Amino acid sequence: MSHDVSVIGLGRVGLPLALTFASTGLSVLGVDKDADRLAGLREGRMPFKEPGTEELLADALAADRLALSERAADAAVADAIVLTLGTPTFSHIEIDMGDIRTVLDALLPHLRTGHLLVLRSTVAPGTTEFVAGYLEKRRGFRVGEDVFVAHVPERIAADRFVEEIGTLPCIVGGVGEASGEQAARLFEALGAPIVQTSPVQAELAKIWANILRYATFALPNLLMMDCERYGANVFEVIDLINRDYPRGGIARPGFTAGTCLRKDFAFSEERSNAPGMLLAVSRVNESVPLFLVEGIRRRLGDLRDRKVAVLGLAFKRDTDDERDSLSHKLIRLLERELADVAVHDPVVATPTASFDDAVRGADVVVVAANHSAYSTPDSLAAIGELAAPDCLVVDPWNAFGAAQVFAYASEVAALRA
Ligand SMILES: NC(=O)c1ccc[n+]([C@@H]2O[C@H](COP(=O)([O-])OP(=O)(O)OC[C@H]3O[C@@H](n4cnc5c(N)ncnc54)[C@H](O)[C@@H]3O)[C@@H](O)[C@H]2O)c1
């Protein structure tokens, strides 16, 4: 059976994209090596939470517009192939293109004249030209004439896919004009304005948008640590910086990570003109959990056998994505202090304790992810009622509205009231 487009890698990026293509009337082949994921999808089950996608999946299955396969080579039945594979970094700061190389090698013998290959994954600068060169070298194609290659980066935030896919400008970096035109023809069906550019500019625009956010959040995180050193209140200093000041605008502290921010900086850092600069940004964000543990120790002393409730496992507010979340690092660090750690998260799929069980008898409560469920008077009241009488509340997000990173539960309740 033929299809209009194949999407290889049905993860958080690829699956919503495949479903959105199907919703425009295209016949889509979704490919993933994870057989369990495909089995669930055939039964209409989304493997993660992404608003609006359950309906899209049901519609695509009902209209017979989504077929599924485990074999990357099958993707070649469609004229257009979109790669949405993971692109992690090696720990020594270098892009890991393992999945892309594996899939390219599987596709190579099946590629034919007229094929369009789109890299949707986030990649290091030069990767799209590498892929084009690889096809030329291994198959003798002329890219831009026989086959077409483009980078069309995914720029949508988790939980906003359906809302943003039709409106965010869609950057298209084609290898040669014809590649850009072919890729634009595929993506313009989704409704967003197309912005044509070169492959390397598309790559740079994507990774630097994430670097900008990563650095933007490192500044208030560093300021939070400075404030602790000088006995200052970070929320008051941020207010002083921003209030009625046209050149203010500093962000607020928090846990800054997730699969994109935590590694995309490395795609610049691996060949940096300022080696270490973005690594330092990363070190600031990565040191926030340790900063909090040390702040707790300064106030409570030895944490051995003290109960610590960690609220939130996800990498950010209200998502069920806990990949690359700093909560896990916080938990590991607390365990290394021999603390008794209890965890609650109302959104992620991982089973956790109930809120009441997590905070009952806790000596410390840390808000690690600022889920909206925590910013309610009820959760603060439950801590006051159930936790130890002198419980320390650690709230770098200011989820409880008391504007204190470290404060005792009674102070938090009084300040919020
Ligand atoms: N998650 C986000 O919010 C987001 C946002 C923008 C960009 N990105 C980028 O998009 C890309 C994909 O991210 P993701 O979060 O969807 O990753 P993911 O890990 O959720 O999905 C990748 C999928 O590819 C599959 N896969 C791996 N090797 C395969 C193979 N050989 N054959 C078939 N399937 C294979 C995996 O089973 C997995 O389901 C990454 O480059 C990421 O940096 C992600």
The ligand as an ORCA input file, in Angstrom:
! r2SCAN-3c Opt
* xyz 0 1
  N      10.218     16.406     23.059
  C      10.131     17.658     22.644
  O       9.334     18.412     23.219
  C      10.957     18.169     21.468
  C      10.718     19.448     21.016
  C      11.439     19.925     19.920
  C      12.406     19.127     19.338
  N      12.658     17.870     19.817
  C      13.652     17.038     19.126
  O      12.928     16.088     18.351
  C      13.646     14.840     18.287
  C      12.763     13.714     18.814
  O      12.461     13.981     20.177
  P      11.386     13.114     20.968
  O      11.226     13.751     22.308
  O      10.182     12.886     20.123
  O      12.189     11.738     21.107
  P      11.615     10.322     21.564
  O      12.748      9.608     22.171
  O      10.332     10.543     22.337
  O      11.198      9.625     20.193
  C      12.083      8.989     19.344
  C      11.400      7.716     18.850
  O      12.231      7.153     17.845
  C      12.161      5.743     17.974
  N      13.332      5.147     17.327
  C      14.616      5.197     17.723
  N      15.404      4.501     16.873
  C      14.579      4.026     15.893
  C      14.793      3.230     14.744
  N      16.014      2.777     14.434
  N      13.725      2.917     13.967
  C      12.492      3.359     14.293
  N      12.228      4.097     15.389
  C      13.264      4.435     16.183
  C      12.091      5.505     19.463
  O      11.543      4.221     19.777
  C      11.198      6.672     19.933
  O       9.850      6.286     20.020
  C      14.920     15.073     19.086
  O      15.927     15.489     18.201
  C      14.557     16.208     20.021
  O      15.689     16.948     20.435
  C      11.933     17.378     20.869
*
